[in-house]
Amino acid sequence: MTALLGRVRDGDARARAELFPVVYRDLEQIAAAYVQRGGATLEPRGLVHELYLRLAGASLEARDRKHFFAIAALAMRQILVDRARRRRSDKRGGDAVRVTLSGLRDPGDDDLDLLAVEQALEKLEALSERQARIVELRCLVGLTVAEVAEALDVSERTVHADWRLARAWLTRELAAHG
């Protein structure tokens, strides 16, 4: 897959066409995790297809498999956030979308407002870009601490420390919002 991604980065249109069937099932599993968190207005396949439409016209600079799936998961999150914003707009009169973000709240308190999570992650990113990436990779992509450390080129100890700080900050931020 890394070789295929290299060809995609080099502008090989055939490699781009070959990539999607290779990663489809994995993308569908990531999408299913988003849908299971609740509030998603798309089925997993619909989310994957919308992701494909977004990625089809964009340059894809993924270094390897993990980086590709991190990019894809973040793009899925953005798709859901965009849909939530549209639904919430006064014109449409929609309510907030509720999702689960594991690891940030008590198990009995699973529902989080997707837009509140997005705003909190944007604030966290302004304070610490690395902590925001760790939250995204751990919660949204589902990488282990070791995989996050490898993806960000830092030690596992750094990931653990930043994860604890980010989780505490986000918990406080989301509690203030809700």
N, C-alpha and C positions, 0 to 999 in steps of 0.2 A: 504494500500500500504506500509506503514511503516513496518508492520509485515512481508510482503512479502520481502521487502528489507533486513530485518534482517535475514531472512532465506537464502537469496542469499549471504549475507556477511558470513554466517556460512557454506557456501559451498553446499547448497541444490540445486542439479541440476534441480530438478522438479520445484522449486521456480523460478529459472532463466528462465525456459521455460514458466512458467505462467506469468512472468513479462511483456514480450514484448507485448502480446495481450492487456494487461491492459493499457499500456502507448502508444500504437501505434498512436492513434488519436492525442494525445497531442504532440507527437514527430513530427507528420506530420504537425501540425500547426506551430511549431517552424521552421521546415524545409521550409515551405511555406514563412515564414517571411524572411528567408535568400534569397530564390529565388526571392521574390518580390523586394528585394534591387537591383537586377540586377547583371549580370555578372556570375551567377551560371551556370555551365554547366550540372547540374543534375536537374531532376524534383524532387519535394519534396519527393515522394516515393523512388526514387533512392537514395537520400541522407539519408533517414531513413534506408533503407536496408544496405547501406554501413556502417552507424553507427552501426547497429546490428552486422554486421560482425566484426567490431572493438571491440565492447563490449562483444561479445560472448566468446572470448578467454581471456579477461582481468579480473582481479579481480575487483569487484565492491564494493566500500566502501561507498556508499551513506547512509547517516544517516536517511534521510527522503525524502518525495516527492520533495520538493523544491531543496534539494541538488542533487537528482538524475537528475532533469531537468537542473540544472546548469551544471552538469558534461556532460550531453548529448549535451547541446548547445555548450559548449566549444569544445567537440569532433567534432561536426558538423563544427564548425569554422575551426578546424584543418584539417578536410577532404578537405574543400574548399581551404584552404591555400596550402595544399599539391598539389591539382590539379592545382591551379594557378601557383605554382612554376614549375610544370612539363610542363605546357603549355608555360610558359614564357622562359623556357630554350632555349639556343641558338640552341640546337639540333632540337628542334621542331619549333623554330622561332615564338612562340606565342606572343601576346600582353598582356598588363596588364589587369587584371580582375577588373571591376568597380563595386562597391557596395555602398549602402547607409549605413551610420552609423548615425542614427537620434540623434539629440541633440548636434552634434559636429560642424556642419556647418550651414550656412544660408539655409532656405528651398529651395531657388532657386539653391543651389549648392550641389546637392545630390550625385554626383558621387565621390567616393573615391577609390583609388587603394587598393585592399584587402591586397596586400603584404606590402604596406606602412602602413596600419592600423596595421597589425601584428607586423611590426618592431617598430612602435611607442608604441604599447602596451607592447612589450618586454622591451623597454627603460623605460617606465613608471613603469613597474614592478620592475626594478632594483632600481628606485628611491623610489617607494612606492607601496609595494605589495597590501596593502589595497585599494589604489586608483585604481589600475589596476583591482582588483576584482570587485570594485563598477562599473567601466565602463563596464566590461563584463556582470555583472548581470543586470545592467540597460539597456544597448544597445543591447546586444546579447541574453539575456534570456528574457528581458522584465519585470523584477520584479519592483514593486513599491518601493519607498523609504522605506516604512515600512517593506516590505518583505526583502529588502537588509539588513536593520538594524537587523532584526531577524536572517537572514542567517549568518551574520558576527558577531553577538552578540555585536553590538555597538548601540549607540543611533541614532535616526533619525537625530538629529542635526549634529552629526558627519558625517553621510552619506551625508547630504546636503552640508556641508562644503567641504568634500573631493570631492564630485561630481563637485562642482564649480571649485575647483583647478584643478582637473584632466581634466575637459572639456576645461578649458583655456589652459592648458599645451598641450593637444593633438591638439587643434585647431592651436596653434602656431607651433607645430612640423609638422603637416600635411601640413600647409601652406608653410613651409620651404621646404618640400619634393616636393610639386606640384608647 
